[in-house]
Structure formats: structure tokens, C-alpha cells
Amino acid sequence: MKSLTIILIIFLAMITGKVNATNLRGQIVRNIGGTYQPLPATRVDLMVWSNNKWTSYSYAITGADGFYYFNNFPPGATFCLLVLGHYYPPKPLQILNIPPPQYQDLPVIST
């Protein structure tokens, strides 16, 4: 009975932690000959404003379609993205409170 109670508490803690989380999704494209093509295999750093400076919180690699994903981040943080040595977007964003499985869609980044 004691082990069942412990398992139940752990399960409830896991569910509660995921409820207050947001998934982020975006795409990176490159202008090639006047058309925009997805930019695959590119590192995207999620930079969070903390202690009066930008701190790398996590990173993702774009897929063949140029999309990248960040999962289960706490809402409310101010952030921007670091891609190929440049910060995007020009004005920092905030992580919204959009529960999974939905995504907070970020502006397309054109390099």
C-alpha cells in the first residue's frame, strides 16, 4: 500500500509539472534565388533574460523542413533566439501559457 501511495504521488507531481508548461515552434528559411527555402541542420539557441543578461537555456536543431521545437518550458520568461550569430526577433518575446500539445508559434526567421 505504501509503494502504491508513493507511485501515485510521483504520477500526480509529473502531471502537475507538465500542465504549467508551453511548447515553442518556429521555422528558419533562407532566400535562395528569390525563393524561400527551409534551412535544415541549423542550431537554434533559446536565450532567456536572467540576471540582466541573455543566458542560453536550451537549443534545438532544425529538421529538413527548417522547423525547430522546444518542449515543456515555463510560461512568463522573456526570450529570444540565437541563430547563426544573430538574435531574433528584434524585440524579445515572452513564453505564453499555452498548454501542450498546442504550440506557441514563433515568427519565421529569414537568414
C-alpha positions as a Python dict, from the first residue, in 0.01 Angstrom:
ca = {
    (1, 'M'): (0, 0, 0),
    (2, 'K'): (284, 236, 86),
    (3, 'S'): (453, 185, -254),
    (4, 'L'): (122, 247, -433),
    (5, 'T'): (84, 578, -249),
    (6, 'I'): (437, 682, -346),
    (7, 'I'): (374, 593, -710),
    (8, 'L'): (50, 793, -707),
    (9, 'I'): (226, 1099, -560),
    (10, 'I'): (503, 1080, -821),
    (11, 'F'): (246, 1043, -1100),
    (12, 'L'): (48, 1345, -978),
    (13, 'A'): (365, 1553, -950),
    (14, 'M'): (458, 1467, -1308),
    (15, 'I'): (114, 1562, -1438),
    (16, 'T'): (109, 1889, -1243),
    (17, 'G'): (454, 1986, -1372),
    (18, 'K'): (354, 1936, -1735),
    (19, 'V'): (29, 2130, -1706),
    (20, 'N'): (217, 2454, -1641),
    (21, 'A'): (442, 2424, -1947),
    (22, 'T'): (447, 2557, -2302),
    (23, 'N'): (584, 2421, -2628),
    (24, 'L'): (752, 2657, -2877),
    (25, 'R'): (770, 2603, -3254),
    (26, 'G'): (929, 2802, -3535),
    (27, 'Q'): (1089, 2779, -3877),
    (28, 'I'): (1407, 2913, -4035),
    (29, 'V'): (1425, 2984, -4406),
    (30, 'R'): (1689, 3123, -4643),
    (31, 'N'): (1632, 3333, -4955),
    (32, 'I'): (1787, 3141, -5245),
    (33, 'G'): (1736, 3287, -5591),
    (34, 'G'): (1430, 3484, -5486),
    (35, 'T'): (1252, 3193, -5317),
    (36, 'Y'): (1249, 3098, -4952),
    (37, 'Q'): (1384, 2752, -4879),
    (38, 'P'): (1387, 2573, -4539),
    (39, 'L'): (1723, 2585, -4363),
    (40, 'P'): (1794, 2234, -4226),
    (41, 'A'): (2051, 2121, -3968),
    (42, 'T'): (2086, 2467, -3809),
    (43, 'R'): (2134, 2522, -3438),
    (44, 'V'): (1876, 2745, -3266),
    (45, 'D'): (1960, 2862, -2912),
    (46, 'L'): (1677, 2964, -2681),
    (47, 'M'): (1814, 3263, -2489),
    (48, 'V'): (1636, 3363, -2166),
    (49, 'W'): (1674, 3703, -1997),
    (50, 'S'): (1807, 3630, -1649),
    (51, 'N'): (2018, 3839, -1407),
    (52, 'N'): (2033, 4129, -1656),
    (53, 'K'): (2186, 3920, -1936),
    (54, 'W'): (2091, 3669, -2205),
    (55, 'T'): (2158, 3313, -2097),
    (56, 'S'): (2144, 3007, -2321),
    (57, 'Y'): (1865, 2793, -2177),
    (58, 'S'): (1836, 2520, -2440),
    (59, 'Y'): (1899, 2454, -2807),
    (60, 'A'): (1738, 2269, -3095),
    (61, 'I'): (1845, 2167, -3445),
    (62, 'T'): (1618, 2241, -3740),
    (63, 'G'): (1480, 1948, -3936),
    (64, 'A'): (1473, 1907, -4315),
    (65, 'D'): (1166, 2136, -4321),
    (66, 'G'): (1350, 2413, -4131),
    (67, 'F'): (1129, 2370, -3822),
    (68, 'Y'): (1260, 2359, -3466),
    (69, 'Y'): (1079, 2275, -3143),
    (70, 'F'): (1128, 2349, -2774),
    (71, 'N'): (908, 2150, -2535),
    (72, 'N'): (787, 2200, -2179),
    (73, 'F'): (908, 2548, -2086),
    (74, 'P'): (759, 2750, -1800),
    (75, 'P'): (544, 3042, -1918),
    (76, 'G'): (634, 3403, -1843),
    (77, 'A'): (1004, 3403, -1933),
    (78, 'T'): (1138, 3671, -2169),
    (79, 'F'): (1336, 3512, -2451),
    (80, 'C'): (1489, 3549, -2793),
    (81, 'L'): (1661, 3309, -3032),
    (82, 'L'): (2025, 3299, -3136),
    (83, 'V'): (2070, 3171, -3491),
    (84, 'L'): (2397, 3185, -3686),
    (85, 'G'): (2532, 3455, -3453),
    (86, 'H'): (2225, 3682, -3473),
    (87, 'Y'): (1945, 3743, -3224),
    (88, 'Y'): (1581, 3708, -3338),
    (89, 'P'): (1325, 3863, -3330),
    (90, 'P'): (1426, 4230, -3295),
    (91, 'K'): (1206, 4266, -2984),
    (92, 'P'): (1223, 3986, -2725),
    (93, 'L'): (915, 3768, -2676),
    (94, 'Q'): (752, 3610, -2372),
    (95, 'I'): (667, 3245, -2333),
    (96, 'L'): (288, 3234, -2323),
    (97, 'N'): (78, 2997, -2118),
    (98, 'I'): (-33, 2759, -2395),
    (99, 'P'): (-69, 2406, -2260),
    (100, 'P'): (66, 2110, -2459),
    (101, 'P'): (0, 1961, -2707),
    (102, 'Q'): (-51, 2306, -2865),
    (103, 'Y'): (244, 2525, -2964),
    (104, 'Q'): (330, 2890, -2929),
    (105, 'D'): (419, 2962, -3292),
    (106, 'L'): (714, 3196, -3334),
    (107, 'P'): (774, 3430, -3629),
    (108, 'V'): (955, 3275, -3928),
    (109, 'I'): (1325, 3364, -3926),
    (110, 'S'): (1476, 3452, -4263),
    (111, 'T'): (1855, 3444, -4280),
}
